[in-house]
Amino acid sequence: MATSGYRPEVDGPAAPAPDRQLKPSVGVLGGWAVAASGVAATTSIGIGMGSLASIVGNQLPILLVLAFLPMLGIAGAYARLNRVERNCGNGYVWVGKSLGPWLGFLTGWVLLVGTLIYLGYAGTVTGSIVLQFTAKVGWHQLGPVALDPNSTAVSTVVGLAVLAVVAVVAATGLAKAARLQTALLVFEWATLIYFCGWGIAAGGQPFSWSWLNPFAISSLGALEQGLVVAVFIYWGWDAAFSVTEETTSPETSARSGYLTLCSTMVLFLAGAIAFERVLTPEQLAGHPADALIFFAGRLAAEPWASLPVLALLFSVAASLLAALIPTARQALAMGRDRTLGALWTRVHPRYGTPAAGTLCCAGIAMVIALLAVTIPQVSALVLAAVNAVGILVAFYYGLTALACAVRFRAVLRGGPFEALKVVLIPAVCGVAMFALGAVLVASYLTKSDHFALDPNNGYFQLMCPGVVLGLGLVAAAVAKWGRRSEYFRTGQGTDDLTLDLQTPEADRVR
């Protein structure tokens, strides 16, 4: 977002530029953010479209458009807040200052824990995709162990090995991560765009404008559940704001955030139309964890049908990297405020990254993945994780949007355009996120008459985000009265120069 219209009396003091002077361009930071979003988009198309289709059927394209609209408003809130207060904790700091430290802490907490849950399930999905690829090349057995891609246990072991490698890459520098993700992204998007274009042009199912009719969605419940899953698969466009302290230009983060969000929406929409041109709703819904692979198999013969499998393999592995990097920086922001322990503030003397936090995040995700082995099928694991994390994502996006509206409420006394952009739209988007969460909670409470460890059980679906929020309140109490963090007195985040993160350009030289 451009800085025109900036007014100190409304926005407050502009965020200080660090001593390290980088050019105010997208550069390595923007490249990493776009690559991070790109691999996330490929992963979501690969494993998210089937889940969405099972909920809304042929209305998959319009649902993705509907979910994009509040995301766009929230992106504007991120850009405005980042302009005046750059901090790798972003929402945790912004909400703490505008709405109070308890809500600010919970914003950071749900992002941190939600991403760790995602990493746990994504590691298992990564292992499943690896095994699907090995099956295509004829490798079905490793000694006495059957390499079954539908086995959560085997997929988890393979996925954790991939996660360990990814954690080492994430800990050794942002530029290395950017180069790796960019290389993977070129292949992934080329493959995805080619197959989506092929599906749109040659699919056997007739195109219908009703796919873009929101009133054709079967029920309000389907719309609500579909929006939660759609919000989840859009999640990740805000990755650029987690490395905002590693560039001198706030506009870099804003441009990267807008670019990643809009390009993701276009790719999702093209993918949804292509899938529905090739597959029936029943076929798409029947493959929640491998929709892209099934789609490619219907279009092409081997070995070409294996290209999307390879693209998806690269994507899910790279999405682990895209999640680890901002999560470690979120924990670093909380650690330097003493709302988390000092371990998270350790910056590697050579690589200039929060290496200890990165490895700890990977370790916690591994534990979560091992605990999730109790769910026998990978597709059930995907659904359980989406239901849990989707509500948490809506919670922290909603709080951050409301923080923007409260912080800049003085703009209401100015021109109508600024008031609409900076206060009204973020407020509406924030309330929409909370309304979505509230309706889902109500529907889950009436969905089941008993508790069961089943991703389709309403009480189980509520238990996951409920436990995360409950633990967050306990952790906040420890930070306030145990560590006596100043954050709970002021709501103010620690200055971004307290710890010296390595700049991407210096990392490149190193």
Summary of the structure (lengths in Angstrom):
residues: 510
radius of gyration: 21.8
end to end distance: 31.0
largest distance: 72.0
contacts: 1952
relative contact order: 0.20
helix: 76%
strand: 1%
